[in-house]
Amino acid sequence: MSLSRYAPHRLRVNYLRALRTLPIPAPQTEPIDPERLTVLGRAWIDRRRVVFGTATDAPRLWVAFNESDTEPSLLGYMTGLACGEPDLWVCNDAHRAWTLEGDNTANLKRAAARVWSDCQRDCEG
């Protein structure tokens, strides 16, 4: 037990900060086709090409791999970009291990935020 009266609060803050860095599982009942995405941006994350795009029937910022050898190619989607606290929702458990390696989740969030702000700047003029 700590002698500081703020120790429980600090533990909760650190725990919540650690939780925010993890991807969130989001199983899809009707997954979208990554080939039909309107691509808004691309990035290299851990030597893999990732595309960010939208679909008219599912308006989110979707994340997919731009490689023919990666199946399934859909990784998931991002939320919280408008408020500046992006969350990664992983649709396929096959990619969950990759998102947890190194800084892949943080790099995906940074790249998605960059794509989001670039699209906002271009649309608003």
ROFI-889645 format. One record per residue: residue number from 1; residue in one letter; chain; x, y, z of N, C-alpha, C, O, CB in turn. Coordinates in steps of 0.05 Angstrom, whole numbers, plus 5000, padded with zeros to 4 digits. Atoms other than C-alpha are relative to their C-alpha. Glycine has a CB too. Example, Ala and Ser with C-alpha at 12.3 -4.5 7.8 and 13.67 -1.06 7.14 Angstrom:
REM ROFI-889645
1,A,A,5018,4976,5000,5246,4910,5156,5018,5024,5000,5039,5024,5013,4980,5001,5025
2,S,A,4984,4976,4999,5273,4979,5143,4985,5022,5014,4995,5044,5018,5009,5009,4971
***
This chain:
REM ROFI-889645
1,M,A,5017,4977,5000,5000,5000,5000,5018,5025,5000,5038,5026,5014,4981,5000,5024
2,S,A,4984,4975,5003,5026,5068,4981,4992,5019,5023,4969,5019,5033,4995,5012,4973
3,L,A,5005,4980,4980,5032,5124,5031,4986,5025,4988,4974,5041,5003,5026,5009,5013
4,S,A,5012,4977,5013,5006,5174,4980,4969,4995,4998,4960,4974,4990,5012,5004,4972
5,R,A,5029,5003,5001,4931,5187,4983,4990,5001,4971,4967,4995,4966,4987,5022,5016
6,Y,A,5008,4999,5028,4931,5196,4907,5008,4975,4985,5003,4973,4960,5013,5024,4986
7,A,A,4990,5025,5013,4960,5127,4892,4978,4986,4985,4982,4978,4962,5012,4982,5020
8,P,A,5021,5014,5016,4893,5094,4873,4991,5015,4975,4986,5003,4954,4975,4996,5018
9,H,A,5007,4984,5023,4876,5152,4827,5021,4998,4978,5014,4995,4955,4996,5030,5009
10,R,A,4978,5003,5020,4944,5148,4793,4999,4973,4987,5004,4970,4963,5027,5005,5013
11,L,A,5002,5027,5011,4935,5073,4784,4978,4999,4979,4981,4987,4958,4996,4979,5022
12,R,A,5023,5000,5019,4867,5083,4751,5007,5016,4975,5001,5007,4953,4975,5012,5013
13,V,A,4992,4984,5023,4895,5138,4706,5019,4985,4982,5016,4984,4958,5012,5026,5009
14,N,A,4981,5015,5016,4953,5095,4684,4987,4976,4987,4993,4969,4964,5023,4990,5018
15,Y,A,5014,5023,5011,4908,5035,4674,4982,5008,4976,4982,4994,4955,4983,4986,5022
16,L,A,5017,4991,5022,4859,5074,4631,5017,5009,4976,5009,5005,4953,4982,5023,5009
17,R,A,4982,4991,5021,4917,5104,4591,5010,4975,4985,5012,4976,4960,5023,5016,5011
18,A,A,4991,5025,5013,4943,5033,4577,4977,4987,4984,4982,4977,4963,5011,4981,5021
19,L,A,5023,5012,5015,4873,5009,4557,4995,5015,4974,4988,5003,4954,4975,5001,5018
20,R,A,5005,4984,5024,4866,5066,4507,5019,4993,4977,5012,4998,4954,5002,5029,5006
21,T,A,4981,5006,5021,4927,5042,4469,4994,4973,4987,5005,4967,4966,5028,4999,5012
22,L,A,5007,5026,5011,4897,4973,4457,4978,5002,4978,4960,5019,4981,4991,4980,5022
23,P,A,5022,5001,5019,4854,4957,4396,4976,4987,5012,4978,4970,5030,5009,4985,4974
24,I,A,5025,5010,4989,4781,4941,4409,4989,4978,4981,4988,4984,4957,4979,5023,5004
25,P,A,5011,5020,5018,4752,4876,4382,4972,5008,4991,4956,5017,5007,4999,4972,5013
26,A,A,5026,4992,5011,4692,4888,4336,4993,4980,4978,4996,4985,4954,5001,5029,4988
27,P,A,5008,5019,5020,4666,4825,4302,4978,5010,4982,4959,5023,4991,4991,4974,5013
28,Q,A,5020,4990,5020,4627,4840,4238,4982,4978,4991,4991,4956,4984,5015,5012,4976
29,T,A,5019,5020,5009,4564,4803,4221,4998,5001,4969,4995,4980,4956,4972,5004,5012
30,E,A,5000,4997,5029,4565,4831,4150,5024,5018,4993,5021,5042,4990,4973,5013,4990
31,P,A,4975,4984,5006,4637,4852,4133,4998,5014,4973,4985,5003,4955,5025,4982,5001
32,I,A,5000,4985,5025,4647,4903,4079,5022,4989,4982,5040,4975,4991,5004,5030,5005
33,D,A,4980,5009,5019,4687,4889,4016,5021,5022,4997,5014,5044,4988,4986,4994,4972
34,P,A,4980,4980,5001,4753,4926,4020,5006,5011,4972,5016,5033,4968,5026,4990,5012
35,E,A,4996,4991,5028,4756,4930,3944,4981,5023,4992,4986,5037,4973,4995,4976,4981
36,R,A,5020,4979,5006,4695,4977,3945,5005,5025,5016,4989,5044,5014,4972,4989,5006
37,L,A,4994,4976,4984,4727,5028,3992,5008,5023,4982,5022,5019,4962,5022,4994,5021
38,T,A,4990,4976,5012,4736,5099,3969,5024,5008,5016,5022,5017,5039,4978,5023,4999
39,V,A,4975,4996,4986,4809,5108,3988,5005,5029,5005,5005,5045,4986,5023,4987,4984
40,L,A,4995,4972,4992,4823,5172,4026,5029,5005,5006,5039,5028,5004,4984,5007,5024
41,G,A,4972,4997,4994,4895,5159,4044,5014,4973,5004,5001,4952,5007,5004,5016,5025
42,R,A,4984,5024,4997,4951,5109,4050,5023,5005,5019,5031,5028,5024,5011,4990,4972
43,A,A,4977,4997,4982,5008,5095,4099,5015,4973,5001,5003,4952,4995,4991,5008,5028
44,W,A,4984,5024,4996,5064,5046,4111,5002,4997,5031,5012,5014,5045,5029,5003,4987
45,I,A,4999,5006,4971,5058,5013,4180,5014,4973,5002,5004,4953,4992,4972,4999,5013
46,D,A,4984,5025,4996,5111,4961,4198,5004,4985,4974,4999,4961,4972,4985,4982,5021
47,R,A,4994,5011,5027,5131,4950,4125,4976,4988,4986,4979,4971,4969,5021,4979,5003
48,R,A,5025,5009,5013,5058,4938,4105,4985,5024,4990,4982,5044,5005,4983,4982,5018
49,R,A,5015,4978,5012,5017,4983,4060,4971,4998,5011,4958,4978,5008,5000,4999,4969
50,V,A,5027,4999,4989,4952,5004,4094,4985,5023,4986,4996,5044,4981,5001,5005,5031
51,V,A,5016,4979,5012,4895,5042,4062,4977,5008,5019,4968,4991,5035,4988,4990,4973
52,F,A,5022,4990,4984,4843,5085,4096,4978,5010,4981,4984,5024,4962,5009,5024,5019
53,G,A,5021,4992,5019,4776,5094,4062,4972,4999,5013,4969,4991,5036,5001,4982,4976
54,T,A,5028,5000,4991,4701,5100,4068,4983,4983,4980,4991,4978,4958,4988,5028,5002
55,A,A,5019,5014,5017,4642,5060,4041,4973,5013,5005,4966,5021,5027,4999,4969,5008
56,T,A,5026,4986,4998,4574,5091,4026,4980,4985,5018,4964,4998,5031,4989,5005,4973
57,D,A,5019,5016,4984,4536,5034,4060,5009,4997,5029,4993,4987,5045,4995,4974,4987
58,A,A,4990,5002,4972,4579,5036,4123,5019,5024,5005,5043,5021,5003,5015,4973,5005
59,P,A,4983,4976,4998,4604,5108,4136,5018,5001,5025,5010,5010,5046,4982,5024,5000
60,R,A,4979,4999,4980,4666,5100,4178,5027,5003,4986,5028,5001,4961,5000,4974,5018
61,L,A,4974,5000,5012,4740,5108,4167,5011,4972,5002,5021,4964,5023,5020,5021,5013
62,W,A,4992,5028,5001,4757,5036,4147,5030,4998,4995,5042,5015,4982,4984,4985,4979
63,V,A,4972,5006,5003,4827,5007,4150,5003,4973,4988,4991,4953,4997,5015,5002,5028
64,A,A,4996,5025,5013,4850,4953,4103,5029,4998,4990,5042,5018,4987,4980,4996,4976
65,F,A,4973,5004,5011,4915,4923,4078,4998,5001,4970,4979,4991,4958,5012,4973,5009
66,N,A,4999,4997,5029,4934,4940,4007,5019,4980,4988,5036,4986,4972,5009,5029,4992
67,E,A,4982,5021,5009,4968,4874,3995,4983,4976,4991,4964,4969,5005,5021,4992,5022
68,S,A,5016,5022,5010,4942,4816,3954,5005,4974,5016,4988,4956,5016,5006,4995,4971
69,D,A,4994,5024,4985,4975,4764,4000,4989,5000,5028,4992,4980,5042,5030,4996,5001
70,T,A,5011,4999,4974,4940,4787,4063,4970,4994,4999,4955,5009,4987,5005,5028,5013
71,E,A,5028,5007,4999,4874,4752,4074,4992,4995,5028,5006,4981,5043,4994,4975,4982
72,P,A,5017,4980,5013,4827,4777,4098,5014,5027,5001,5029,5033,5019,4972,5001,5014
73,S,A,4986,4975,5003,4849,4845,4076,4988,5022,5018,5002,5042,5023,5000,5009,4971
74,L,A,5013,4980,4983,4800,4884,4120,5012,4997,5029,5011,4976,5041,4970,4997,5001
75,L,A,4989,4999,4973,4833,4904,4186,4978,5008,5020,4974,4995,5040,5024,5018,5002
76,G,A,5021,4990,4982,4777,4945,4219,4993,5028,4993,4994,5036,4969,5010,4998,5028
77,Y,A,5008,4972,5005,4755,5017,4227,5009,5017,5024,5015,5007,5046,4970,5002,4995
78,M,A,4992,4981,4979,4772,5079,4267,4976,5017,5008,4959,5024,4992,5023,5019,4989
79,T,A,5020,4981,4990,4726,5121,4311,5015,5020,5018,5038,5017,5024,4978,4985,5016
80,G,A,4989,4980,4982,4738,5182,4355,5019,5019,4987,5033,5034,5001,5014,4986,5022
81,L,A,4981,4982,5014,4776,5221,4302,4991,5029,5003,5008,5047,5004,5002,4992,4971
82,A,A,5010,4973,4998,4731,5282,4307,5007,5013,5027,5011,5037,5028,4970,5001,4995
83,C,A,4994,4989,4974,4745,5290,4381,5029,4998,5007,5038,5007,5029,4983,4986,5022
84,G,A,4972,5001,4995,4819,5276,4375,5010,4976,5017,5033,4976,5026,5009,5024,5012
85,E,A,4993,5024,4985,4818,5209,4412,4993,4975,4984,4974,4962,4990,4986,5000,5028
86,P,A,5008,5023,5018,4820,5155,4358,5002,4973,5014,5019,4968,5030,5019,5000,4976
87,D,A,5001,5028,4991,4802,5083,4373,5001,4982,4976,4988,4988,4955,4975,4995,5018
88,L,A,4998,5020,5022,4820,5024,4329,4982,4977,5008,4986,4964,5029,5029,4991,4996
89,W,A,5018,5023,4996,4765,4971,4323,5009,4979,4980,5007,4983,4956,4970,5009,4996
90,V,A,4989,5021,5017,4794,4906,4296,4977,4980,4994,4966,4968,5012,5023,4985,5013
91,C,A,5022,5017,5008,4743,4866,4256,5008,4970,4997,4992,4953,4999,4988,5010,4974
92,N,A,4990,5028,5005,4786,4804,4242,5020,4993,5021,5041,5006,5024,5011,4997,4972
93,D,A,4981,5009,4980,4820,4766,4298,5026,4992,4988,5047,4991,5002,4988,4977,5015
94,A,A,4975,5008,5013,4872,4744,4247,5020,5023,5001,5045,5018,5000,4995,4992,4971
95,H,A,4982,4977,5000,4901,4815,4249,5005,5011,5028,5021,5030,5031,4989,5022,4982
96,R,A,4997,4990,4973,4896,4826,4324,5029,4998,5010,5039,5017,5022,4981,4985,5019
97,A,A,4972,5004,4991,4966,4798,4338,5018,5021,4987,5036,5032,5000,5010,4972,4994
98,W,A,4983,4980,5013,4996,4845,4286,4996,5027,5011,5015,5043,5014,4994,5000,4970
99,T,A,5005,4973,4988,4962,4906,4316,5013,5003,5027,5020,5026,5035,4970,5005,5002
100,L,A,4988,4998,4973,4991,4889,4384,5030,5000,4999,5043,5006,5020,4991,4977,5017
101,E,A,4971,5000,5002,5063,4883,4358,5010,5029,5000,5000,5046,4986,5008,4986,4974
102,G,A,4987,4974,4999,5107,4942,4375,4981,5024,5002,4964,5024,5020,5017,5004,4975
103,D,A,5016,4975,5000,5076,5010,4360,4980,5000,4977,4971,5022,4969,5018,5024,4998
104,N,A,5017,5001,5023,5030,4986,4304,4973,5014,5005,4964,5029,4988,4994,4971,4992
105,T,A,5026,4987,4994,4965,5009,4339,5004,5030,5001,4988,5045,4990,4989,4989,5026
106,A,A,4995,4971,4998,4994,5077,4356,5006,5012,4972,4997,5034,4966,5024,5005,5019
107,N,A,4994,4990,5027,5021,5085,4285,4975,5001,4983,4972,5020,4967,5022,4983,4987
108,L,A,5025,5000,5015,4954,5066,4255,4982,5024,5009,4970,5037,4992,4984,4974,5005
109,K,A,5016,4978,4990,4919,5117,4300,5011,5027,4990,4996,5044,4982,5000,5000,5030
110,R,A,4988,4975,5010,4969,5172,4280,4995,5004,4971,4988,5026,4962,5030,5000,5006
111,A,A,5005,4998,5029,4962,5156,4206,4971,5006,4994,4965,5022,4976,5009,4974,4986
112,A,A,5028,4995,5004,4886,5155,4211,4993,5029,5007,4978,5042,4992,4983,4981,5017
113,A,A,5004,4972,4992,4886,5222,4247,5010,5019,4978,4998,5039,4972,5013,5006,5027
114,R,A,4988,4983,5022,4931,5251,4192,4982,4999,4976,4976,5020,4964,5028,4990,4993
115,V,A,5018,5002,5023,4885,5224,4137,4974,5016,5005,4964,5030,4988,4994,4970,4994
116,W,A,5024,4986,4992,4824,5251,4174,5003,5030,4998,4986,5044,4987,4991,4992,5028
117,S,A,4996,4970,5000,4853,5321,4183,5005,5009,4972,4996,5031,4964,5023,5008,5018
118,D,A,4995,4992,5027,4877,5323,4111,4973,5001,4984,4969,5020,4968,5019,4980,4986
119,C,A,5026,5000,5014,4807,5304,4085,4983,5023,5010,4969,5036,4994,4986,4973,5005
120,Q,A,5015,4977,4990,4775,5355,4131,5009,5026,4989,4993,5043,4981,5001,5000,5031
121,R,A,4989,4976,5011,4822,5409,4108,4993,5003,4970,4986,5025,4962,5031,5001,5004
122,D,A,5006,4999,5028,4810,5392,4035,4970,5006,4995,4963,5020,4976,5008,4975,4986
123,C,A,5029,4996,5003,4734,5390,4043,4990,5027,5008,4973,5039,4996,4985,4978,5015
124,E,A,5009,4974,4990,4727,5453,4083,5015,5024,4987,5006,5047,4990,5005,5001,5030
125,G,A,4986,4979,5015,4777,5491,4041,5020,5014,5015,5033,5032,5004,4981,5019,4989
***
